[in-house]
């Protein structure tokens, strides 16, 4: 059985381990002590070198720590290995992996558009984005993803980030703002309001590191979020102006 190393054993690393343990001999590592969590899932723990020496290596660390992690594993990965990441942005991690990892290593950038909360009922139908970086093994990654029931899309890192500026950056900005103001679950509510509550439920437990990565490390996110804020401010000003005219009448 091939060995699968997971570097970073947070919420997503643990979710991945649960679904990969029946297909690979999984070795996990983290800067924190994750022995108890690994034992509960039924996978082995090891050093960074142990995980980096596997046939497949998954980088499941925050994007902010990824460049340093890639540099650390570059001399440790074996020739012919496959290295992939699961970051929420793709252009920067793809560039970091391509520049730092040896030519003998195949590279695939992936983005699972789900997490422990949205995948609590299973992986069936959950979306996975796959981007080729070096080599042709992105096709095998896509095939394996489909065998797990995932809905797989193959695209480029640039196109991914362009789309995620709307799909993720804008959505998480709205959702995080609603979480922060603690919108209540009212008895009198519309379907639209229920959707907002469901959005809050999906992202409430996401880390600030993830939010900041989505907003700051996607090169297309700032323009979209600024447009949204400007439009919201404009609509508010227009509404207040119309209200003042009505009061004067």
N, C-alpha and C positions, 0 to 999 in steps of 0.2 A: 504494500500500500504506500502511495506517495505521501511524503511529509509536507504538511501545510503549516507555515509559520505565521502567526498573527502578532504583529508588533503594535501594542496598544490594546489593553483589555478593559476598555470602558464599556458603556452601554451597547455600542454597536459591535465592538469586538466580541462581546459575550453572545450577542444575538447571532453573529456569524458562526461562532464556534458551535453553537447548538445545532445549526443546520449543516455544518461541514464535517462534524465528528463521525458521521456514518460513511463518509466518502474518502476521508483522509486520516492519517495519523497527525492530529493537530497538536502543535506546540505553541504556547502563548507566552508572551513576556510583557512586562510593564515596569515603569519606574516605581510603582507602588507594589505593595505585597498583595498579589492576587491569587495566592495559593488556595484559599478557601473557596473563592468564586470559581476557580478552575476545577477544583475537586467536585464541586456541586454539579458542574456541567459534565464532568467526566473527561477532561482533557489534561494534558501534561503542561507543566510550567518549565521554563528554561531561561537561560541567559539570552541577551541580545544576540550573541554569536550563535546560539543554538537555533533560534528562530530564523536568523538570516541565512543559515546553512541549509534550509529546507528547499525542496523542489519548487514550491510556490511560496512566495512571501507577500503577505498583505500588510500594507501600512495603514493602520487604523488609529493613528495619532491625530491630534488637532492640527489643522493646516499650519498654525503658527509654529508648531514644532517639527514640521515635516522636512524642511530643508536640512536641519541639523541631523535628523534621524537618517535621511538618505545618505548624507555624508558619512555617518557612523557605520552604516551597513555596507557601503561601497566596497571596502576591502574584504568583506566577509561573505558576500554572496557567491555561490558556486557558479562556474560556467554552465550555461544552458538553463539556468533557473529562470522562472517567470516572476517578475515583481509587478505588483499592482497596488493601486491606492484606492481609497473609498471616500475621497474628500468631496465636499459639496461644491468646490470650484475645480476647474480642470486645467486651464492654461498654465498657471504657475506650477502646480505639481508635475504636470507633464514635462515642462521645461527643466525643472530641477532634476527629475529622474533621468532625463535624456542627457543632461550635462554631466551628472555625477557618477552614474552607474556604468560599469564596464561594458564594452561593446558586445561581450559574450552573453549578456543578459537580455532577455526579451522583456518588453515593458508594455503594460496595458493600463490605461487610466479608466477607472470606473466610477460611477456615482449611483449607488442604490438610493432611489428616491422614496425611501421608507426608513423607518426606525423601529425600535421596540414597541412604541405605542401604536403606530399604524399597522405593524405586522403582528400584533398580538394574536390575531386569528389565523396566522399562517402566511406563507409567502405567495400563495396562489394569486396571480394577477398583479402582484406588486411590480412597479417599474424599475428597471435597471438600465442605465446608460453605459455603453462601452465605447471607448475611444482608442483607436490604434495609435501607438507611440513608436515602438520599435519591434519589428518582427511581424509575423502573421498570426500569432496565437490569440489575437482578439476574437477570431472566429470560434476558437475552442472555448474561450471564456463565455461568449454569447450562447454557444450550444449547451454548455453546462448550466448556465443560468436558466435557460428554457427548460432543461430537465428538472429543475427545482420548482417549476411552475411560474417563474418570473416572466414578465412581459419585457423583452429586451429590445432596445433601440441602439443601433450602431451609428455614431456620428463623429464629428470632429470636436476637439477640445474648444475651439473658438465658437462653433455653432452652439455647443452646450452652454457656454457662459453667456452668449447673447440671449438665449431663451431663458436661462435661469435668472437673468436680471428681472424678468417679469414673474416667472413661475415661483421663484424662491425669494429673491431679495425684497420684492414688493410685498409678497404675501407675509413674510416673516416680520417686516416692518409694521404692517397693519396688525398682525396677530400679537406681536410683542407689546405694542402700545395698548391693545385691549387687555392683555394679561396684566400689564402694569397698573391700569386704572381699575382692575378687578370688576369687569362688567358682570352683573348678577344674572343668575338663572331665574328670570321673572316668570310668574304664572301666565301673564298675558304676553305672548310673544308670537311673532310671525315666523314663517319658515326661514326667512332671510336672517333673522336674529339667531335662530337655532343654528344656522350654518356658522355664524360668528362664534357661538359658544363651542361648537365642535372644533373650529380652528384653534381656539384657545386651548382646548383639551389636548390637541395634537402637539402643540409646540411648547406648552407650559413647562415641561421638564427639560427642554433643550438647554444646553449650556450657553452662557454668554459668549464663550469662545467660538461656538458654532455661529451664533448670530453675528458676531463681529467679522468672522471669516466670510460669511455670505455677503455682508454689506461692503467690506473693505478690500477683499482680495479678488473679487470679480471685477474686471476692468470696465464692465458695462453697467454695473449696478448703480453707481453714483448718479449718472445722468437720469436714469429712470426714476429713482427715488426723489431726486430734486424736482423733476417734472410733477410727480404726484403731490409733493408738499406744496409747490407753487400753485397747482390747480386747486388743492383743498383750501389754501389760504384765500385764493381768488374767489372761490365759491362762497366762503364764509363772509368775505367783505361785501360781495354782491348781495348776499342775503340780508346782512345787517343794513345795508343801504336801502334795500327795498322795504325792510321793516320800518326804518325811520321815516320813509316817505309815507307809508300807510298810516303811521301814528300822527304825522303832521296833517294828513287829510282828515 
